[in-house]
Structure formats: C-alpha cells, structure tokens
Amino acid sequence: MLDEIINLDKKYYMNTFGDRLPVCFVRGEGIKLFSDNGKEYYDFLGGIAVNALGHNHPKFIAALKNQLDKVLHTSSLYYIENQAKLAQKIAENTFADKVFFCNSGAEANEGAFKLAKIYFYKKGIDKYEIITLDKSFHGRTLATVAATGQEKYQKPYRPLTPGFIQVEPNNYQAVENAVTDKTAAIMIELIQGESGVHPMDLEYVRKLRQLCDEKDILLIFDEVQTGMGRTGKLFAHQLYGINPDIFTAAKALGGGIPIGAVCASDKIASAFTPGDHGTTFGGNPFSTAAGLAVFDIFENEGLVEHAGKMGDIFKDKLTDLQKKYGDKICEIRSAGLLIGIELKTKIAKDVFNKLFDNGILTSLCGGNTIRIAPPLIITENDIDLFVTNLDDILGRI
Ligand SMILES: *Cc1c(COP(=O)(O)O)cnc(C)c1O
C-alpha cells in the first residue's frame, strides 16, 4: 500500500517535499502513531508542535464530533459563538485584549504585519519597515518569506516584499543599528524553532522591549511554535515575563485543526476597523470549537504545568546523556517541551535515521539538531524510552 501511495504522490503531488520518510500513518493513540503496515511509532515531534493533546484524545474528538453534528461554517458575515469564546479565552489568559483568527501561522504573521503597518498609517506616521532575525522562520507566503532570515527560502522569490530587514539574533547592537525612523516593528521568535531551537537571551529581549518603547516601534512575537503550553507556560512571552505589542499563534492552537491567531492590546488592535482585514475560513465554528476544546483539556488536565515538569525531566536526562557522550552531543537547548539536541554534524543524519528505524519520530533541523516537540501529554516513561534509544544509538555509532 505504501508503494502505491508513493507512486500517486510522485505522479500527482507538487514536489515541494521531495522524498518524504517512507511511512504513512493510518491511526494514532496518545503519543503513538501506527503505520499502514501496523508498525508502532512514538511521536516525539507531534506533527511539528501541533498535536499538543497527542492523537485521538477522546475528549477532543468528542468535542469535534459534537460540533460536526451542529454546524461547520457560516462565514464572517454572522456572529460565531465559538469564535467569540475562544477570543475570550486567549484574552483572559494573556495581556491581549483582542484576537483575530485565520488559518495558519504564516497567515497570522501576515495579519500581524498588516496590523503594525495600519497602526502607524492611521496615526499619520510613515513607518513600514519590519526588522526580523537571521535564522528565523515565519512562514511561506511572500511577506513571511521576506521576513524569514534564511537565504534558501528567499532566493527563488526575489524581488521580495520590500521593507523587511534581517539582523543577527541575540545581538542588540545589530537591531539598534538597523532601526530607522521608518521602523514600524521588530518581530522575533523567542525561541527559534525551525532553525534548531535557539532561545533568545532574556536580557536581549528586555532591551528590545525598551528600544521599542523609546522609539515608538511595535514588538511582535511569533509564537506560532512556542505558544499553547509548549514551553511550560501558555505562551513563551510569559516565560520571559515580557509582553510584546502583538503576538501570533497557530500550530497547537487547534490541536490539529488548522487555525491561527493575531493577538494584541486594545491600543494596537483598534487600528483595524471594518474592512481593513478579513477572512473566509478564519475562526469558523469548527476550528474555534477545536481551539476551545484544547483550552478546556489543558485546564482539566493541567497540561501546561505538566509540559513544564516533563520538559525539566527531559532536559535533565538528556544532559546526563551529554555528559556520557560529550564527543557526540554538542549542546542541549530547550524551553519546556521544545528541545534541540545538537549533534556533531557528521553523525546527526545517521542518528535521526536510526531513531526513525527504532520507531521514534523527531525532526532534523539546522542541519545537525534533532528537534523534539512531543505532545504535552507525554509521560516520564515515554521520556525514558527516548533516552534509552538515543543512548543505545549513540553508544554504537
Ligand atoms: C510553523 C511556523 C510558522 C508557519 O506556520 P504555517 O502554519 O506553516 O504557515 C511561522 N512561524 C513559526 C515560528 C513557525 O514555527
């Protein structure tokens, strides 16, 4: 069956993903996924930080089925109960006062750029430049590609959307030098996910906040990957104790159902007035039912706190492994359950493949870093299973 699917994919699907890992999953249960040939896998990537509740969470699925039986989509022409209630959830749990829903991380970031630009436009101030960081990842649309500080994503699409400037991460001076009287916003990931789990220093972020306050610049945090409990706090800015002006969310927000969010204080959000922004699908009754169920289950099961605890345990165990294999593991970087294990470049691919052969799903990013972003429901036994496997692989490589 897998061969047949691969053939269809090669014949009919645009080749943007190349040769994928040779597996097709047909069922999931908790942290486990099952392939079409019945092999069991442990999902330590969680659909790239999406499946916070794991797979087939009974209460989550029941909430989705319940909504399926009522109504799926109505359009933004009408009031939507779940949409209003999910916005309330986010507002009540963060500094944000207002929320706008869309369908993906890139689209949420597009919304944030538009909000930053219109905020100054409506004040009659001519500011439009947006500073972002090298090695960042903000999405695949044209504006988010211009914001993404990685040559490989930008190169084929020049000329890029103008106004985006990239500087070196964790280098305050570089940002200060790049600021002009046209700078509207600075957008960062507090922990760069896609390029290998690189956290920003607290002092650096503090200084950015100060700089933005002094120069009337909006600070935007892209929390598409770090949001929704991933770091042991609902949002990573709560881990840092620093509020941006706008933040975006997506990946885990719908627990696997596509949804994104732009979140801001009233002062900023009020720049959007009727007709300035919109969406067909964003925040429809189904995706917002998913978001509400995620919040509900987070609260009932104490999952955000659990993620923090499991993250600490995971980090301790990996740090022990690093002591044992100092010649193979370069660095462990993490925040809660977003963890990067940087390996010596020559073994990284091999370790990644061997983990996969052992039925352990991770991703290889930044060339030599194993990224893990497991479901937040992970247990200490699951962590032990991962560590034992990695220990075994490193011992033999
Ligand atoms: C995944 C990701 C995006 C893009 O999200 P899509 O839903 O794929 O558009 C943007 N920013 C960050 C930090 C991400 O991790």
The ligand as an SDF file (V2000), in Angstrom:
LIG
                    3D

 15 15  0  0  0  0  0  0  0  0999 V2000
    5.4740   26.7890   11.5820 C   0  0  0  0  0  0  0  0  0  0  0  0
    5.7930   28.2030   11.8130 C   0  0  0  0  0  0  0  0  0  0  0  0
    5.2510   29.2270   11.0110 C   0  0  0  0  0  0  0  0  0  0  0  0
    4.4010   28.9390    9.7940 C   0  0  0  0  0  0  0  0  0  0  0  0
    3.2050   28.3290   10.1120 O   0  0  0  0  0  0  0  0  0  0  0  0
    2.3050   27.7250    8.9120 P   0  0  0  0  0  0  0  0  0  0  0  0
    1.0700   27.2670    9.6310 O   0  0  0  0  0  0  0  0  0  0  0  0
    3.0870   26.6240    8.2980 O   0  0  0  0  0  0  0  0  0  0  0  0
    2.0440   28.8190    7.9770 O   0  0  0  0  0  0  0  0  0  0  0  0
    5.5290   30.5310   11.3390 C   0  0  0  0  0  0  0  0  0  0  0  0
    6.3170   30.8390   12.3810 N   0  0  0  0  0  0  0  0  0  0  0  0
    6.8560   29.9020   13.1730 C   0  0  0  0  0  0  0  0  0  0  0  0
    7.7010   30.3020   14.3270 C   0  0  0  0  0  0  0  0  0  0  0  0
    6.6310   28.5470   12.9070 C   0  0  0  0  0  0  0  0  0  0  0  0
    7.1910   27.6130   13.6690 O   0  0  0  0  0  0  0  0  0  0  0  0
  1  2  1  0
  2  3  1  0
  2 14  2  0
  3  4  1  0
  3 10  2  0
  4  5  1  0
  5  6  1  0
  6  7  2  0
  6  8  1  0
  6  9  1  0
 10 11  1  0
 11 12  2  0
 12 13  1  0
 12 14  1  0
 14 15  1  0
M  END
$$$$
